[in-house]
Amino acid sequence: MSEAVSALNAATASGVATVEEVGLRGMITLRGDLSGKAVAAAVKAAVGAGVPDVRRIVQGDQGAAAWMSPDELLLLTGYDRAAEAVAAAQDAMGTAHGLVVNVSDARAGFRVSGGGAREVLGKLSPVDFSAEAFGAGQFRRSRLAQVPAAIWANENGSLEVICFRSVAQYVFDLLRVSGETGGEVGFYRA
Amino acid sequence: MLILTCPYCGVKGEETEFHSGGEAHLKRFGPGSSDADFEQYLFMRENPKGVHLERWRHANGCGKWFHAARCTVTLEVFGTYSAQTTEPPQHIRDAISARRPGWTWREFS
């Protein structure tokens, strides 16, 4: 079998913030009735987390679960574990109406860290990225310039971005240019 | 700038995060209907100066369709509500009446 590679092979750039492609990561779309027991059991089985509240991401012992829409979650886990997690989630769903699909290779992920992280994303997206409005555990789908993206805040202050793999280079270039030294606006002061 | 609040994910976002889906609460006239009804359904749209009910989709977000009641002159949004309805709910009508007493839009008022 061929060797799996991420969209940009862990490219990095640094300026007012450090932008890095996170590399291979297991990503699973889970759709169904989020208030039902079957979905709760599936999330628990796949990543060991609870069902996140609206626009939240929760960590579990095997990954994380993020709220994508009223009937959709995104489960994050190790790339090598993804198939196993899908099987576990499908088993836990039983006969309940729903969908569990491994989308690891359909998406690309970036981590933006450092003091200017909020600034870098704030220039690209119509979202309030201030620390008060977008604290750790917040998850938001919006757009980065011209393409859709999902963004969340980690405990350590870094922000993570997920976009479609087909636009990975575009998103990386956006983040890189937005984070160039000398381009800081100074709106989100720590 | 038009600021909409998605009733599904609670996001208060600006216009570019959403996509307009045209007039709300159209009643479909399909095969078997009269030519006049079909023409009305297919071509005739409200074009009000003032209160308007529209469909919107949270395209760069949760992806869900919803309805919005807004003013076409001031871009004031009176409220957003679920897509799974054929008429504006009472709380939306009340919210519009509070700001635009005596409003009418098609058969609603």
Interface residues (C-beta under 8 A of the other chain):
Chain A: V54 R55 W67 M68 S69 P70 E72 P126 V127 R140 R141 S142 R143 P148
Chain B: Y8 C9 G10 V11 G13 E14 T16 E17 A59 N60 G61 C62 G63 K64
